[in-house]
Amino acid sequence: MADVGPFEAIRYNFDRLGGDVADVIAPPYDVLNQADKDRLLARSDHNIVAIDLPHIPPKSLGPAEVYEQSAKMLSTWLDDQILVREESPAFYLYHQIFEHGGQKYTRRKFICKVRLQAFSDGVILPHEETFGGPKEDRLALTKACKANLSPVFGIYTDPGDAIGKAFAGAGTRAPDAAANVDGVENRLWIVTDAATVEDVVKIMSDKRLFIADGHHRYGTALNYRDQIAKDKGRLEANDPVNFVMMVLGSMDDPGSLILPYNRVLVGAGASTDRLAEAWSAGCEVCDAGAADLVLHDGAQGSERPLRFINREHLKTLEPSKSSAWHSLDAAYVHRYLLDELSKGLDVTVRYVKSADAARSTAKSENGVALLVNATQMAQLRDVSEAGELMPQKSTYFYPKLATGFAINPLS
């Protein structure tokens, strides 16, 4: 099963920063634009985006010199002791404390290295389809820096909280680094205690990992490993390129939240009346409390709650899919309502996280927001274990992980 271990991370010099890393960490690179990068660099010219986001947009390959500059900067920061290399292998206990829906949560995770395995091995599993697009940018950055700069987010089952108990002692002392960013308190502890490390490695050895976020980063790590193996002719079992940096958390943790990922339909066919008519075989108007989907009219500001009435039809459309996949609201919306019942309608789908942002987008683009219910954690597990993928943007894990707490050197 999963081969999880500690590693000698490259990290910021926490002592020099007084333990406050708020000015040097950043959200994941793939949610940032140029204005975001400029804002972060205005806080500190040593913010991780200076290295991790050399080219915008990151879905396209930039000129070779931008990746060379990132590698040079990484080396310079190490020489200047802005970044330091951990002296002994460590796990990095990582907590995020936040509020949602008026309730306070703590999401508990740890940063580690994980041996790369093909999805077909059934040990590390994807959970949703991803949009196509070149991964050359991330591969070029990995080649230049010879490091994983941002982690893959993975989850595992742990109903007895064995990992939480193993790390319990570490979390009682003051964190080695902390950052309050956008209302989320991030705390990090360096864990080198041999007994704790041994316990965590043993507990994780019978786990299956599910990728929550970072499918493209995992794919890039596989591609990089395969290229290095080709160049070398063979790899030793413990060659660093056989591993990828991951942040792992329990799907049974009360702080492990999946929020809805909403859609906005724009185009000539995007009106609540036309959609409700086209979808009449699959939906009916209902009370708001019973809704599977709410249509928000951007022009009028009105909302129409709908209930799904023909879930069995998914079995006809996709007979080879599992019952877990058939239970997905996202599958019903995409495969039935959009692919089948919206034929002939001129609509384009936009993906927006929060309901407020979806309403705002619908208003600005004269469209209709589709406000959906959140995918359940059990559905993610069951679909993944069936070897299937959810439709794209079926899950939004909140909050996003911070980039910059640890870098995994690959040489």
N, C-alpha and C positions, 0 to 999 in steps of 0.2 A: 504494500500500500504506500502511503505517502512517506517520502524520505525528507524529513524536515530537520534542519540543524542551525546552530548559531554561526555567526560569521564575524570577521573583523571588518566592520563597516568603516567607510570614510564618512565623517560627520563634521558638523560645525564644532569649533572649539567652544564648548559650552561655558567653560570657565571664563574665557575672554568676554563672552556676551552676558555674563552674570546669570546664565540659565534662561534668559528671555530671548527666544528665537522668533518672536512675532514679525520682526522686520526682514527675516531672511527665508522663511518658508513661504510656500505658495500653494494655491489650488492645483489640481492636475493640469498638465499642459494643454490637454485637448478641450478644456472649457475656456481657455484664455484667448483674447484677441490683442491687437497691438496696444489699445488703450489700457487694457489690464496690465500688460507687461510694463508699460511706461509708468503706471501708477505704483506697481510693486518696486521697480527700480528707483523710483523717487524716494521710497522709504529707506532703501539701502542699495548701493551699487553692488553689494555682495549677495543680493537676493538670488535664490537658486534658479530663477527664470533666466538669469544671464547666461547660464550654462544649458539648462534643460529646454529652453525655447529659442534656439538660434534662428529659426525660420518660421515665418507666419504667412499663410496658414500651415500648420505642421502636417496636414494631409498631403502636401505636395513636397517634392524634393527641392531643396534649396541648393545654391552654389556650394561647391566643395569647401570654400574658404570659411563659411559660417560654422561648419562642423569642426574644422581645424582650429578655429578661434575658441570654440567651447572646450576642446581638449587642452589647448594652451592655458586657458583660464583655470581649468581644473588643476593643472599642474602648478600654476603660479600660486593659487590659493593654498595648496598643500605646502609649497615652499615657504609661504608667508605665515603659516600656522593659522590661517583663517579656517581651514579644514584640517582635521587630524585623522590619522588612521588608528583605529582601536588596537590596543596592545594585545588583547586576547579575544578569542571568539565570544560573542555575546548574543543573547536575545535582547530585543528592545520592546519592553512592555509599553503599550501605547493606549491611552484612554482618551476618549472624546466625550466631554460633558456638554450637554446642550438641552434646549427646550423645544418641544413640539406639541402643539395642541394644548398648551397650558400645563404640560407635564414635563418634569425634568428627567432626563435619561443619562446614563453612562454607558457608552459602547466600549467594551474591553477587547483589545486585540494585541497581537504581538508581531513584530517585524522579524523575519527570519530568511534563510535561504531554503529553497525547495528544489529537489532534483527534478529536472524537466522530464516529462513523459508525454508521449503522444496521446491525444484524446482517445484514440482507439484502445488504449490500454485499460481504460475504465477507472483510472485512479484520480486523474485531474479532469474535470468535466466542464465544458462550457454550458451556459444555460439559455442564451438567446442568440438569434441571428444578429449579425452586425452589418452595417452598411459597408459596401465595397469602397475601395479607395486605396491609393498607394500607401504602402508601409515603408517606402524607401527612406523617408525622413528619419524615422526612428532607427532604422537599420544603419543609416549613415552616421547618426549620432552615437550609436552603440559602438560601431567600428572605430570611430575617432577617439572616443573617451575610454573605450574598453571598460565599460561599467554600465550597470542598471542604475539610471538616475532617478527613476520613479517606480513605485512598486505596483505589482498586480494585487488586487484585493480578492482574497479567497475566504470562503466560509466552510464550516464543517459541522457535523452534528456532535453535540456534547450535552445531552440532557442532564447528566449528573454534575456538570461544571467541573470536571476533573482538571482541566487546564487552568481555570480560575483559581482552584484550590492550590495548584502547584505554584502559581505566581503570587499567592496571597501575601507572603512575607515581603516581597519586593515592593508591592504597592502601598505599604504602610509608612515608608519613609518619604521624605521630600523628593519630588521628581528631579531628575538631572537636567531636564529642559522642559519649558512650558511656553505656550503661546495662546493668547486670546485673539482669535481672528474671526471677524464677522459673527460675533456672539457665541462662537464655539470655543470652549476651553480645551486645548490640546496639552496632554501631559505625557512625558516620556521618561522611562527608567531604564538604565543600562543594567542588564542582569547577566552576571558572569558566574554566579554561585554554581559550583559543579553539580551539587545534588539537584538543584532546581532544573538546570539544563538537562541533566540525565532524565529526570522525571518527564519533562515536556517532550523530549525526543521519543521516549518510550510510549507515552500516551498517544502521540500523533502517529506512531508507526502503523496503527491499524485503522487510520482515518482515510476517508475519501474526501477530496477537496473539490469544491464547486467554485468556479470563477464568478464572482459577483460583479466585478468591474475590472476592465483592463484586458479584454480578450485580444486586442491588437498588440498590446505590450507582451503578452504571453506568446503570441504568434511570432513577434519579432525575435524574442529570445530563442525560440526553436530555430528560426532561420539563421540567426547568428551562430548558434552552436553547430548547425549543419555545415555552414560555410567554413568555420574554423576546422572542423573535422575533415573536410575535403582538402583544405590547405595542408594540414598536418599529416594526413594519411590515416591517422587514428588518434583517439583521445584516451588518456588515462581516466579511470572511473571517477576520480575526484578532481578532474580538471575543473577550474572555476566556471567555465562556459557551460558545463553540464547542469548548472543551477541558475535559478532566477530569484530575485528578491520579491517576497510577497508579504503582505500584511494579512494575517489570518485571525478570524474571529468566529465565535460560535453562532450558528443560526438560532440556537436556543436562548441566547442572551436577550433579555428584555429590551436592551438598547439597540438591538439589531433591527432597524426599521426599514421596511420597504414602502416607499410612497408611490402614489400613482404617477405615471408619465402620460400626460394628456396630449390630445391631438387637436389641431385646428385645421378645418377644411376651408380652402379659399378657391375662388373661381366662380364661374357663372352658375354652377349648380349648387353652390353653398348657401342654402337657405333652410331654415328649420322646416318650413312647410314642404318643400320639395324632398328633403331628406326623409321626413316622417312618412310621406306618401310612398317613396321608393322603398322604404324599409318596412312597410306595413306587414309583409309576410314574416318578418323576424322580430318586430317590436310592437309594443302597444303602450299608450300613455298610461301612467300610473301615478300614485302618490309619491312625493319626493323620497319618503323613507324607504320605499320599496324599489328604488331605481337601480338598474344595472348601468345606466348611462344617462347623462344629462346633456341635452343640447342647449348651448348658450348662443343666442343670436347676437352677434356683435353690433349690428346696426341698431337694433331695438332694445337690447339689454334684457330681453325676456328669456326665460328658461323653460324647457320642456323635459320633464323626467320620463324616461322610457324603461320598460322592462323587457328582457329577452324572452321570447315565447316559443322559440323553435330550436333549442340547443341540440336536439336530436339530429338536426339536419347536418351538423358538422360531421357526424359519423358517415353520412352519405357523401359529403364533399371530400373527406379525408379518412377513408375507411381503414387505412393502415396505421393511423395515429392511435396513441394510447388514450385511455379514459382520462388520464391526467391532462393531456394536451386538449382534449375535447372540453374540459372544464374551464379553460382559460377564457376570461372575458376578452383579452387581447386577440385571441384566435377567432372568437366570434365576430369581433369588430372588423378585423382585417380580412379573414378568409370568406366570411359570409356577407356582412353588411357592405364592405367596401369592394371586395373583388367580385361578388356575385350580384348583389342587389343595387349597386351603384353604377352598373354598366350603362353607358350613355350619358351619365352626368359629368359635367366638366368640373372636376374638383382635384385639387392638389393637397397633399397632406403635409402639415408642419408638425413638429414635435416640440412640446413645451412642458416644462416640469410642473410648476405650481398652477393651481386653478386660477389664481389671480392673474398670473402672467398669460395664461391661455385666454382668459376673458379680455385682457388688454390687447393681445394680438388679434383676436377676433374683431375687436372694435376698430383697430387701426387698419386692418386689411379687409374690413367688410365681409368677414367670414363667419363660420360657426365653430365654436369650441365644443369638442367632445370630452366631457369631464367624466373620467372613468374611475372605477374602484381599484384599489391597490391589489396587485398580485400577492397571494399568500406565500409565506416561506415554504410551507409543505408542498405547494404546487411547484415551486422552483425545484425542490429536491426530487419530487416524483417525476417531473418531466425530464430532468437531467439524467436520472437513473434509468429512465426508459430509453436513453440514447437519442433524445429528441431536442429540438431547439424551440424556444418561444419566438413569437414574432419580435422584430426589432423594437427596442424601447419599451419592453414590457415591465421593466423594473427601474426604480430610481432609489438607490441606496443613499440614505441621508444620515449624517452629513458626508460630504466628500472627504476623502483622505487628504492630508497635507503632504506635499512633496518637499523634501529637504531635510527630514529628520535623519535619514540614513541613505547612503549610496553603497551599492554592492560592486566592489572592484572585480573585474573578470580576468585579471592577469596578476 
